[in-house]
Amino acid sequence: SLSDTASETTTGPRSPSSTLYSSDDDAATVATPEVWNADESVLVTGGAGFVGSHVAEHLLRRGEKVLVIDELNAYYDVSKKQDNIRLLERVGGRNFRFFKGDICDKSFLQEVEKQCRFPKRVVHLAARAGVRPSIDDPFVYVHSNVEGTTRLLELAGHNHGAEAKFVFASSSSVYGGSKKQLFSETDAVDAPVSPYAATKKACELLAYTYHHLYGMNVAGLRFFTVFGPRGRPDMAPLKFVDKVSRGVPIDRYGDGSSSRDYTYIDDVVDGVIRALDTPLGYQIYNLGNGRPTRLNDFIRLVEEHSGKKALVNVLPEQPGDVPRTCADISKARELLGYDPKTPFSEGIAKLVKWYNASRPSIELPENDENQVAVVTPEA
């Protein structure tokens, strides 16, 4: 049953029967909730995660009814995801519903359907993330990313056809080993260099197929290294802030002149919402900042805003590293009105402020305290 699938510990998010409404509702009221129809809600998969929780919060604050599905996997500390669900409960009250489960589980989705008809609007952010872990276990990436996306596309196409609005997370990782310094949606991305990137490219292809078959509106969003409060602990910005603040060494490969395109979470959320609100058939968009930051400047800004001196291990450049990545955001700017407002320095200041206020325990997937922070261009 759904309750069996979605139950949590008493300290985590509650089971769906009591997570449907805010915690101060009467139990008898929430036991038989109204059924949401397909027009009135937005489905956010991966809504307990970093980008997903911010998107869900934005939708709730503008008065939307939001249905979140998340399996709360242990890629990083599950308690962080549980905290995000509790935040959404407080913000959304009766407009928020959460179900814990696997989007690949057909019977689970059928149980969800009994209380929330499959929405016409979907923001699909559930995925296995991370380039390097995908090399160690590619099968879980194919399951979560390819099978999961196909399952949702199938439901959207069959239920709503051309009325469906389906936005999903792709990744700048699809650009692979490109030597170009400006990544454009028109670039050939047929040579992914990791299973993670290959699954994201596969999702883009499948999305086009479902657009072709059902006429559904689909937008694939290639994120460029998103960072900010509640961020993923495996990504360089939060790792750097954490390690520099605690006096733990970070590794710098090369002379520090390499640069990457980092995008603050508020700007990415704005792009996601614009893509959802602007259905234009099948589209792929870069969501980046468009203003790359040099690694040495990155480290200096973390030092400046944390008030701590970074302990840096200087190592040779890694084979295959590209000297510069930058998103060409002209398409999203033109078609969506996407216009990122947050310079990297301001974003780091906000991240440090959040870090100092919340003091999150940064536990990496390998749970290795000695793991060093490395800049990678993954999303």
Secondary structure, DSSP 8 states (H G I E B T S, - for coil): -HHHHH---TTS---HHHHSS-TTS-HHHHHS---B-TTTEEEEETTTSHHHHHHHHHHHHTT-EEEEEE---TTS-HHHHHHHHHHHHHHHGGGEEEEES-TT-HHHHHHHHHHB---SEEEE------HHHHHH-HHHHIIIIIIHHHHHHHHHHHHHGGG-EEEEE--GGGGTT---SSB-TTS-----SSHHHHHHHHHHHHHHHHHHHH--EEEEEEE--EESTT--TTSHHHHHHHHHHHT--EEEETTS--EE--EEHHHHHHHHHHHHHS--SEEEEEE--S--EEHHHHHHHHHHHHT----EEEE---TT--SB--B--HHHHHHH-------HHHHHHHHHHHHHHH------TT--TT---------
